[in-house]
């Protein structure tokens, strides 16, 4: 693919990388993406997400964080899936304290709105460390309770805006149903 002129778009490279992930060739994926970047071949945030996932499966969480920094340098914005993958990578390497700190900072600095998968990943990590679910749940609640009220209010406001915009799209301006 690298010898083709013009070069295929990143979508085709991502398909190849995804196929390699399915057969658990994580090191090959990391190596190929490193080569793509070294050759200045355009990549996407999806390419980086695939590679970060491979690093986490290979227990290379530190390298995954270097890739996260590289995504920022290239102007990409990481999403909740990226951050959840990094948390899973830390948990799988028995670095639950680091995962908890990372999760707390994501919420504190509003980098991303965690979803159910993110919370379940963190709870799983805390259960492995704390051994008891009864201790893990209060730890998670402590991290998130202060943030819930502002998020609910923001969600309500977004819902109201969304309903108004949908109403405007369906019925035209000036009609509130």
DAPE-V790257 format. One line per field, one symbol per residue. ss: DSSP state (~ for helix, > for strand, _ for the rest). psi: psi as a letter, one per 20 degrees, with the letter a starting at -180 (. if undefined). burial: I if it has 24 or more other C-alpha atoms within 12 Angstrom, else O. Layout:
ss->???
psi->???
burial->???
This chain:
ss->_________~~~~~~~~~~~~~___~~~~~~~~~~~~~______~~~~~~~~~~~~~___~~~~~~~~~~~~~______~~~~~~~~~~~~~___~~~~~~~~~~~~~_______~~~~~~~~~~~~~~~__~~~~~~~~~~~~~~~~~~~~~~~~~~~~~~~~~~~~~~~______
psi->hhiqprqqrhghghggghhhhhjkmghggggghggghhjkpprrhhghggggggghhjklhghhhhhghhgghijqpqahhghhggghggghjklhghgggggghgggjlhqoqagggghggggghhhgihphhhgghgghhhighigghhgghggghggggggggggghirqioo.
burial->OOOOOOOOOIOOIIOOIIOOIOOOOIIIIIOIIIOIOOOOOIIIIIIIIIIIIIIIIIIIIOIIIOIIOIIOOOOOOIIIIIIIIIIIIIIIIOIIOIIIOIIIOIIOOOOOIIOOOIIOIIIIIIIOIOOOOOOIOOIIOOIIOOOOOOOOOOOOOOOOOOOOOOOOOOOOOOOOO
